[in-house]
Each structure stands twice: as structure tokens, then as C-alpha cells.
Amino acid sequence: MRSGPGSVSCVGMGRPSLVSFPLLLILTACANGPAPRPGPLAIATWPFGRFATEQAISEFAGGGSRLDAVEAGIREIERRSSDGSVGLGGRPNAAGYPQLDACIMDGPGHRAGSVAALEGIPHPITAARQVMERSRHVMLAGEGARWFAVEHGVEAVDIGDLDAEKRAWVEGHRDADVDRAGHDTIALLVLDAAGHVAGGCSTSGAGGKLPGRVGDSPILGSGLYVDDEVGAAGATGLGENVMRYCGTFLVVEFMRQGMPPQTACEEVVHRIARLDPRGYDLDICFIALDKLGRYGAAASSQRFPFAVATGADAELLHVERVVPRSLQ
């Protein structure tokens, strides 16, 4: 498949292209009814998503569940603090310390867990899973989220020094030159061999954000949405521009209407651009997969790399930014 705006291309291919696989599935479906599922399959945002998808597939190979695969894949990126945008090594907020967001969602039963503005927890994705599996809630934030995580055995680090950091910022004694570059997210979606879907997100959020700021990543329907009847979608980029339009929920709903994942991702970018005063200057990207194992991605403002794996090795793919339509 040739590269171009809205199309998917392969980078550094070491084996036959995965990009042609969705087309094969579509042709098979037309000729023989429902297409076969290729699961397990994993798709993740950004070049560092390759490590997440490889870890997820490895977890499946070892007998792990789809939630195990999601958690293991995202924990690997949190461990690496990839791109200064995930984990405790991510860019600090305006007060000089990291606050982390994460969520996880399972297709069957629409189960979900989420944590926001979390301090001193190296693996917020594990905290989010604990919220889902060991509480009657969906989302916990701030001090309460940390307390719950620690109470349930999630790894934690001491945050005793944060009080002084916070006081210094409130009193105006911190350096105003805060690193504001970057706001990437690891969003990871998986399809298991039985045809069920799950997904997760984790981020340290926008560099230099106000303390307490929560982006799209832990918000169901914004940074992540999973529906076992249809498929799943994840988002990355400037969270506020995803949150205000429930971006991943909309991607999944477009797939429910019959759009393949690639088209659904592109249509959501076009929808938001038409409604938003910024037009296509949104800095948002989406990935998606459906129950047939088809996948896609779209970006509003840039060339967007993402990773896909069905075997031990992941392929690094990309899409060019969508071709703008008239905003009239």
C-alpha cells in the first residue's frame, strides 16, 4: 500500500508487511462472510509503543490474559519513562514534580479502572487495574488514589520531599523555566485469540501543566474506549483537544456504524477540526482496532508513528496527517 495522507506505511520492515493484512481481511470478509480473527494482536502509539506491543504479545505467548498483556505492555513503557512523557521519569508539572494518569478497560462487562494526578507510584497502570478489580469505583484521584494503591500492594516511592516542592512553588520560589515540551501517551490496545478486546493508557501528562491538571488519558471515552461488540480506540496528543469531543468514544461509534478503523480515526479528526476554532491545528492522534483484527490510525497535524504486533516482533508503521477538508 503506498504512503500518502491518511494511508499507512511501514518503516524498517523485517518481514512481510502487516499493512496489507487488513485489506486481506476485508477481501476475505466480502467473499466468505466474517473475516478470521488474527489474534492475538496489539497496537500502540509512538515508536516506543513497539516495546509495549512486544511485551503484550510475549504475555499472551506465556498464557497471560488480555488484561495481563495490557498491563505488562504499559508497565514496560512506564519503567522506561519513554520520551519523557510516561512514568515517574516523565516531565514534571509546573511545580516541579510528576503527577501521573492512567486507565485500563476490558471489553467483556465494560469493566474499567482509572487513576489521575497520582504521585509517587511508578506504575499507575497497575494502580488503575487495582481500582477496577478491587474497588467498587471506576476512578480515583490524587491522595486517595495513592493511598488506595499503597494499601493494595502497588509499588510506591517516598514522596516526603514533595511538600517542600509544593510550598516553594506556591510561594513563587521555583524557577519559571519549566520544560513544557512534549505530552505523549502510551495507549495500547489488544485483541486476544478469542476475539475479546482490552486497552490501557498511561502518561505523565503535558510538561509544565498546573498541579492537579488531568488530561484525556485516564478519562474513559477520551483517552481510551473499549467496547467488546465493536473494538477499541486510544488517543495521544494534546489532551484537552480530545476530551472536549469524547474522541475515542466517537471512533468506536463510527466503527459500530460500519467504518473500518482507519476511516473511523480519520473521520473523528475531521469532525473535531470542523467544530474546533483551531481547525486542524489540534495536535491529536488516534489508533483503533476492531473485532476482525483490522487496525488504523490518524493524526491531525503531523506524521504519526505507531506500532503493531501479531508475533514476537513489532512493526513500526506511520500515517501522514489527514488531508484537511473545507471547514465550511
WOPE-V858951 format. One line per field, one symbol per residue. ss: DSSP state (~ for helix, > for strand, _ for the rest). burial: 1 if it has 16 or more other ideal C-beta (glycine too) atoms within 10 Angstrom, else 0. A space follows every 50 residues. Layout:
ss = ???
burial = ???
This chain:
ss = ____>__>>>>_______~~~~~~~~~~~~~~________>>>>>___~~ ~~~~~~~~~~~____~~~~~~~~~~~~~~~_~~~_______________> >>>>>>_~~~>>>>>>>>_____~~~~~~~~~~~____>>>~~~~~~~~~ ~__________~~~~~~~~~_______________>>>>>>_____>>>> >>>________________>___>>>>___>>>>>>>_~~~~~___~~~~ ~~~~~~____~~~~~~~~~~~~~~~________>>>>>>>____>>>>>_ ___>>>>>>____>>>>>>>________
burial = 00000101110000000110110010000000001011111111111111 11111111110001011111111111111011111111111111111111 11111110001111111111111111111111000001111100110110 00010100000100100010000100010000111111111100011111 11111111101011111111111111110111111111111110111111 11111000111111111111011001000101111111111111111111 1001111111000111111111000000
